[in-house]
Structures are given as structure tokens and as C-alpha cells.
Amino acid sequence: MAKQDELVFLPLGGVGEIGMNLALYGYGPPEHRQWIMVDCGVTFPGPDLPGVDLVLPDIRFLASERKNLKAIIITHAHEDHYGALADLWPGLNVPVYASGFTAGLLEAKRNFEKATIGEVPVTPFKAGDAINVGPFSIEGVAVNHSIPEPMSLMIRTPAGNVIHTGDWKIDHEPSLGPLTDETRFRQLGDEGVLALMCDSTNALRDGVSPSEKDVSESLRKIIENAEGRVAITTFSSNVGRIRTVAEAAEAAGREVLLLGSSLKRVVNVAQDIGLMEGVKPFISEDEYGYIPRDKVVVILTGSQGEARAALAKLSRDEMRNVAFAAGDIVVFSSRAIPGNEKAIQDIKNGLVEQGVHIITDTEALVHVSGHPRRNELQRMYEWTRPKIVVPVHGEATHLTAHKELAEQSGIAIVPRVRNGDILRLAPGPVEVIGEAPHGRIYKDGSLIGDFDEMGIGERKKLSYVGHVAVNVVLDARYDIVGDPDLVSIGLPVYDDEGEEMEDTLFDAAISAIESIPRARRKDIDMLQEAVRRAIRAAANHAWGKKPVVTAFVTKV
């Protein structure tokens, strides 16, 4: 190792937030570092981003480093770890390594959204495999999580070994493998681990996560004891739970209906790679109405309150062939992602109005997280014995709690890292040595851009104050010809005196022109600005708000 060669860690997403995970590892001198990328995820927009479909990490840092990026490795196929890959890969065009399940979901998503995303060539890579790219040797290590084929990564470099855990937990009786490979992690600890980059999602929770087997047993009892229909909403990627529910339904003499395009895509991929063998075929929507209420189970999307998902439509009684009745049961086999609580509650209220009984994880063990609690984190420290622990995958409260736990557990070096920080791991002091450009970009329809490029700021204004467009026509002597054309969108119909708002604004536009001497009306730009200001002022006087105004003055 040359003296100036350094091993650095650079998160561009997922550190200081939930979702949008993207980590870079660099090795070499600062001016010639070679990089690998681990994961390339999205997060989902809230109401503060009207019209935005997805939020992606800003990878402009890689614009100048593109030639030095050697590979992208995906740890698993959750959207917050792989969802941005199809949109960002064309600008990178480097080898991608991922599991068969992840590759299958990428292809299924491409077929579903073929108008907006292209093909990403994937080289198969799974737990137990090893690849060599540049100065890096990467080994996949089996872990358990709430999706098929997850893995941690052992990243070997001349400066030391790093374990990137990805998402994981310890579950000795999962509904779907693999088990977290304690033996291999202990062996890696014996080999020597410089740094452990570790999941912090549940760092605030004491103890050990319950087993998926206990959830399966609880769901089985609910299905067996139900007198009417049972509907279970869960994350579409949780193939183990989907399989468990299907098996429990069959044991209770019930048929199973799948609702939701994402759920069906996941199940199709799981079937293709053999994860649904032995599961009875699912029924179609057309068959649903002919099956007795006590002989059917529905597995469906919508656990996070998504307005267009199957559960939301059912809560509004908007589906053609499927409906619930009083006495049916809906089980939320999921946790509420922060920010989704209001939307989820709206769906629950709609279901309750129909007489449906709701079961959540506060009433029964119907969900368990796929992330490690504090005792599990400590076991990972014991297995791998790292010199450095870097808390990742979490908001500030999670990262801080994880840092405190690691320090209490005897880890000597636990640096504070956030998105954009360039952390030197070796050689020399472990410290943040710089900051890279980072942030968020937005997918809106088929386009991707930053906040200003996508017009999000203006769109937010429109969502609050509406828009007025007006066109005033002047003749050769700069007098107004006819009546101005005025269209308002999103404004109140009447003003504070009961007059029609458009009439009030119409008068303001005419007055703005007539108040300017004819000799000065040759400046069309000045006239347009005068009309714009007059309409905004009139609206503010009548309404208390200033709309977005587009004014045109045309001379004929």
C-alpha cells in the first residue's frame, strides 16, 4: 500500500434519513481513488412534493468520478436499496451485481414501466460468492431480512476489511431463509474487521426482534378463527409472509386472492425462482364473489395508506369485483413508515365505516421488523470484533442511539457520519476529511431533475394560491381592444363582498392599463408587469392571498 493510499467511506443517501440508501467506498490517493457503490435506493415523496413520484439520491459527485467507479453491488431488492438503479444506471453504465431475485424484480419493473425505464444488465451475485473489482474484493454473506436473498458484504481492501451489513436481523426460525450466518461472521471477525457499517433502524429498541415464526402462528390463528373474510395487507416484498399466509389459508380450507400489481409482480418473480413451490394456485378477482365469505383470504397492497393501492380502493368501495362486508377482518401485517400515519388512519376509518374489524400489531403479533434491535447489534459486534463501528441506515435519533450503544459495548472508534461526509477509515486517524456534493433529485413522470428543474417550487405555490392567466389586447393607438381574456384556476369563486372573483380580477387588469398614459404604453414588458401586480394586489385585497399570475399584453 502506497503511503498516500486511503480507504474512505462516502454515503450519498441513507445516513441521517430512512430510505434512499447509497454508499460509496473509495480506495487510493485522493486524486485517483477507485470506487464501488453499494445500493442505489429511493425514498417516497410526502405532500410537500406535489406531483413527484420518487425521490432519488443526487449522484453529481460521480460525474467527475465516473471513470473510477468500478461496480455497483445491491444488497437486496427493497425499494430503499435498489429502487433508483434503473433511473440512475444509464448515466453510470458500470457492472451491476445482485441476487437472482433482485434481478428478477428489476426486469419485472422494467416490463411494467417500460415507457420510463431501461434495461439494467445484472451479473448474478449471492451470499457465498466473491467478486474482484479494482482494489476491492467483495464477498456476499447471508443474512435474514424481510425479503428473499438479502446479504451483507465483506469488502476486502489493502487498507483493511469492511463489513457493510445492509438490512439484517437475527431470526432462528424465519418463514423464509436464509439464516444470518453467525459462523461466517465469526470467521470474518477472526480474519480481522477494520470497520462495521451497520444498520441502525431499530437501535432505539431493546432486546431481540420476535421471530417470523411467531408472526406466522398468530396469523394462522386469526385465519382459523375468523367467521368472515380475512384480508391481510403487508409489504409486497415480504415473500415469506405471503407464503405463510397462503399456507395457513389452505390449511383452513380457504382460497387466496392476490390484489395489487406490485404484489403480483413480486409473487411472479418468487415463483420463477422456486420460492413458492407447493403453494396452491391463487384465485382470480372474477371468482371472488362466488366463494363463501368464510372460505377466502385476500392478500393485498396498501399497508402504507397509498391512495391508489388495493386496500385504499376497498376502503372507498371502488373495486368492481371485490368488496368487504360487515364482520370481515383486515389485518395490517406491517408497520407504519413515519409520515404515513394519517393516510393509513383514513383507510382504517373507511373500513370501520363498512363494519370491518381492524387488527394491527398493537392487538396481536401480526408483524415483526426485519431490522436488528440492540441485543442483536451487540451480537454482531461480538461476532465481528470491529475496530470501528459506523452507524448507517437511520435518522439522527437512530444513528445517535447506535453510536451510544457501540461505545457502551466497548467499540473504541464510533465516528459521527452523515450524507456527503467523506470518512477516512485508514490509514491514520479515523475522521471526516471532506464533504462531497449530495442531496436529492426527483422523478416526476418520465423526467428526472432537481427541485428547480422540475418546477416543484412553483407547483407548491400553485397548490396554495392557484393561478391566473390574463391576456390584454391593444390596438395601434395602445387602447384596449375588447375584453381581456382571463382564466383563474384554484381561486375562490367569490370575493369577500360576494362578487365573482374573476370579475374583480378582470377589472384590476383593465384599470392597470388605463392608469398608464397612452404615451408610455409602448413598453409592453412594463404593461405586463403592471397587469400582473394589479391582479395579485386585487386578489390579496379580496381574498388575503396572492395567486401566481401570468399576464400577456398583445398589440395588434
GIDA-V308151 format. One record per residue. RES is the residue in one small letter. SS is DSSP state (h for helix, s for strand, l for the rest). PSI is psi as a letter, one per 30 degrees, with the letter a starting at -180 (* if undefined). NEAR is the number of other C-alpha atoms within 12 Angstrom. Layout:
res = <RES,RES>
ss = <SS,SS>
psi = <PSI,PSI>
near = <NEAR,NEAR>
//
This chain:
res = <m,a,k,q,d,e,l,v,f,l,p,l,g,g,v,g,e,i,g,m,n,l,a,l,y,g,y,g,p,p,e,h,r,q,w,i,m,v,d,c,g,v,t,f,p,g,p,d,l,p,g,v,d,l,v,l,p,d,i,r,f,l,a,s,e,r,k,n,l,k,a,i,i,i,t,h,a,h,e,d,h,y,g,a,l,a,d,l,w,p,g,l,n,v,p,v,y,a,s,g,f,t,a,g,l,l,e,a,k,r,n,f,e,k,a,t,i,g,e,v,p,v,t,p,f,k,a,g,d,a,i,n,v,g,p,f,s,i,e,g,v,a,v,n,h,s,i,p,e,p,m,s,l,m,i,r,t,p,a,g,n,v,i,h,t,g,d,w,k,i,d,h,e,p,s,l,g,p,l,t,d,e,t,r,f,r,q,l,g,d,e,g,v,l,a,l,m,c,d,s,t,n,a,l,r,d,g,v,s,p,s,e,k,d,v,s,e,s,l,r,k,i,i,e,n,a,e,g,r,v,a,i,t,t,f,s,s,n,v,g,r,i,r,t,v,a,e,a,a,e,a,a,g,r,e,v,l,l,l,g,s,s,l,k,r,v,v,n,v,a,q,d,i,g,l,m,e,g,v,k,p,f,i,s,e,d,e,y,g,y,i,p,r,d,k,v,v,v,i,l,t,g,s,q,g,e,a,r,a,a,l,a,k,l,s,r,d,e,m,r,n,v,a,f,a,a,g,d,i,v,v,f,s,s,r,a,i,p,g,n,e,k,a,i,q,d,i,k,n,g,l,v,e,q,g,v,h,i,i,t,d,t,e,a,l,v,h,v,s,g,h,p,r,r,n,e,l,q,r,m,y,e,w,t,r,p,k,i,v,v,p,v,h,g,e,a,t,h,l,t,a,h,k,e,l,a,e,q,s,g,i,a,i,v,p,r,v,r,n,g,d,i,l,r,l,a,p,g,p,v,e,v,i,g,e,a,p,h,g,r,i,y,k,d,g,s,l,i,g,d,f,d,e,m,g,i,g,e,r,k,k,l,s,y,v,g,h,v,a,v,n,v,v,l,d,a,r,y,d,i,v,g,d,p,d,l,v,s,i,g,l,p,v,y,d,d,e,g,e,e,m,e,d,t,l,f,d,a,a,i,s,a,i,e,s,i,p,r,a,r,r,k,d,i,d,m,l,q,e,a,v,r,r,a,i,r,a,a,a,n,h,a,w,g,k,k,p,v,v,t,a,f,v,t,k,v>
ss = <l,l,l,l,l,s,s,s,s,s,s,s,s,l,s,l,s,l,l,l,l,s,s,s,s,s,s,s,l,h,h,h,l,s,s,s,s,s,l,l,l,s,s,l,l,l,l,l,l,l,l,l,l,s,s,s,s,l,l,h,h,h,h,l,l,h,h,h,s,s,s,s,s,l,l,l,l,l,h,h,h,h,l,l,h,h,h,h,h,h,h,l,l,l,l,s,s,s,l,h,h,h,h,h,h,h,h,h,h,h,h,h,l,l,l,l,l,l,l,l,l,s,s,s,l,l,l,l,l,s,s,s,s,l,l,s,s,s,s,s,s,s,l,s,l,l,l,l,l,l,s,s,s,s,s,s,s,l,l,s,s,s,s,s,l,l,l,l,s,l,l,l,l,l,l,l,l,l,l,l,l,h,h,h,h,h,h,h,h,h,h,l,l,l,s,s,s,s,s,l,l,l,l,l,l,l,l,l,l,l,l,h,h,h,h,h,h,h,h,h,h,h,h,h,h,l,l,l,l,s,s,s,s,l,l,l,l,l,h,h,h,h,h,h,h,h,h,h,h,h,h,l,l,l,s,s,s,s,s,l,h,h,h,h,h,h,h,h,h,h,h,h,l,l,l,l,l,l,l,l,l,l,s,l,h,h,h,h,l,l,l,l,h,h,h,s,s,s,s,s,l,l,l,l,l,l,l,l,l,h,h,h,h,h,h,l,l,l,l,l,l,l,l,l,l,l,l,l,s,s,s,s,l,l,l,l,l,l,l,l,h,h,h,h,h,h,h,h,h,h,h,h,h,l,l,l,s,s,s,l,l,l,l,l,l,l,l,l,l,l,l,l,l,h,h,h,h,h,h,h,h,h,h,h,l,l,l,s,s,s,s,s,l,s,l,h,h,h,h,h,h,h,h,h,h,h,h,h,l,l,l,l,s,l,l,l,l,l,l,l,s,s,s,s,s,s,l,l,l,l,s,s,s,s,s,l,l,l,l,s,s,s,s,s,l,l,s,s,s,l,l,l,l,l,l,h,h,h,h,h,h,h,h,h,h,l,s,s,s,s,s,s,s,s,l,l,l,l,l,s,l,l,l,l,s,s,s,s,s,l,l,l,l,s,l,l,l,l,l,s,h,h,h,h,h,h,h,h,h,h,h,h,h,h,l,l,l,h,h,h,l,l,l,h,h,h,h,h,h,h,h,h,h,h,h,h,h,h,h,h,h,h,h,l,l,l,l,s,s,s,s,s,s,s,s,l>
psi = <k,l,e,f,k,k,k,l,k,j,k,g,l,f,j,g,l,k,l,h,k,j,k,k,k,k,k,a,l,e,f,h,k,k,l,l,k,j,l,i,l,l,l,k,k,a,f,f,i,k,f,k,e,l,k,l,k,j,g,f,e,f,e,f,g,e,f,f,j,f,l,k,k,k,e,l,h,k,e,g,f,f,f,f,e,e,e,f,e,f,f,e,h,l,k,k,k,l,l,e,e,e,e,e,e,e,e,e,e,e,e,e,h,f,f,f,l,a,k,j,k,k,k,k,k,l,k,f,l,k,l,k,k,b,g,k,k,k,k,k,k,k,l,k,l,h,l,k,h,l,l,l,k,j,j,k,l,f,f,l,k,k,k,j,f,a,k,l,l,j,j,f,i,l,f,k,a,l,l,k,i,e,e,e,e,e,e,e,e,e,e,k,j,e,k,j,j,k,k,g,e,g,f,f,k,l,a,k,k,l,k,f,e,e,e,e,e,e,e,e,e,e,e,e,f,k,f,a,l,k,k,j,k,l,k,f,f,i,e,e,e,e,e,e,e,e,e,e,e,e,f,g,g,k,l,k,k,k,k,k,e,e,e,e,e,e,e,e,e,e,e,e,g,g,f,g,k,f,k,k,k,l,l,l,e,f,f,e,f,f,k,k,e,g,g,k,k,k,k,l,l,g,f,g,g,k,f,g,l,e,e,e,e,e,f,g,h,g,k,e,f,k,l,l,l,k,f,l,k,k,k,j,i,l,l,k,k,k,f,g,e,e,e,e,e,e,e,e,e,e,e,e,f,f,g,k,k,k,k,a,f,f,f,l,i,g,k,k,l,g,l,k,a,e,e,e,e,e,e,e,e,e,e,f,h,l,e,k,k,j,k,a,i,l,l,e,e,e,e,e,e,e,e,e,e,e,e,f,g,g,k,e,j,i,l,j,k,l,k,f,k,j,j,k,e,l,l,a,k,j,l,k,g,l,k,l,k,l,b,k,l,k,k,j,b,g,l,k,a,a,e,e,e,g,g,e,e,e,e,e,e,e,f,e,f,a,k,k,k,k,k,k,k,k,a,f,g,g,l,k,k,a,k,k,k,k,k,k,k,g,l,l,e,l,a,f,g,g,l,k,e,e,e,e,e,e,e,e,e,e,e,e,e,f,f,k,k,e,f,g,g,f,j,e,e,e,e,e,e,e,e,e,e,e,e,e,e,e,e,e,e,f,e,g,l,j,l,k,k,j,k,k,k,k,k,*>
near = <16,12,14,18,26,35,45,42,46,42,45,43,44,47,39,30,34,33,41,44,48,49,46,41,48,43,42,28,21,21,14,20,29,32,37,45,45,45,49,46,44,37,34,35,26,21,17,17,27,26,26,30,26,32,39,42,45,37,40,23,25,32,18,18,24,25,19,30,35,32,37,39,53,50,52,48,44,39,35,34,39,44,38,43,49,38,40,37,31,18,22,29,25,27,26,37,42,43,34,30,40,44,39,32,42,38,27,29,34,23,18,19,21,16,14,18,27,25,27,33,24,29,24,25,34,33,34,24,22,23,30,22,28,25,30,34,28,37,34,40,39,36,42,41,44,40,44,49,44,45,47,47,47,42,43,33,36,24,31,32,37,42,46,46,46,50,47,42,49,37,33,23,23,35,32,32,31,31,30,38,30,27,18,26,37,23,18,34,27,17,20,26,34,39,43,44,50,44,45,46,37,37,36,27,23,18,18,25,33,28,31,39,26,24,34,33,25,30,43,33,22,35,42,26,20,28,23,28,38,46,51,44,48,45,39,41,39,43,41,37,46,47,40,36,49,39,31,31,38,25,21,25,23,34,37,40,39,39,40,31,23,31,33,30,30,40,40,28,29,33,25,18,21,18,29,28,16,14,25,22,21,32,23,20,23,17,18,29,22,16,23,18,29,28,31,42,47,44,45,42,40,41,40,34,37,32,23,23,30,40,41,33,29,38,37,25,20,18,22,15,19,32,32,36,26,20,22,33,36,48,43,38,41,35,27,27,22,20,20,22,18,19,27,31,25,24,35,34,22,26,32,24,20,23,20,27,30,34,30,30,22,16,16,23,29,37,37,39,37,39,36,41,34,33,25,33,43,35,26,40,38,26,26,37,33,38,31,37,43,47,46,47,45,38,30,25,23,31,35,29,30,42,36,28,32,38,23,18,25,19,28,22,26,35,34,31,40,35,40,32,30,33,37,36,40,33,24,17,16,27,26,27,23,18,22,27,22,29,30,34,36,35,36,27,18,19,22,28,28,26,25,15,16,25,23,27,20,22,25,23,21,25,21,21,25,27,32,35,30,35,29,37,28,27,17,15,16,25,27,29,21,12,17,30,26,31,24,31,22,23,32,29,22,19,22,17,13,14,17,20,32,31,27,32,44,33,28,31,43,36,24,31,40,24,20,23,16,19,15,17,28,22,19,24,17,19,35,32,23,30,38,37,28,33,42,37,25,32,38,24,20,28,27,17,23,28,37,32,36,28,37,27,36,25,22,13>
//
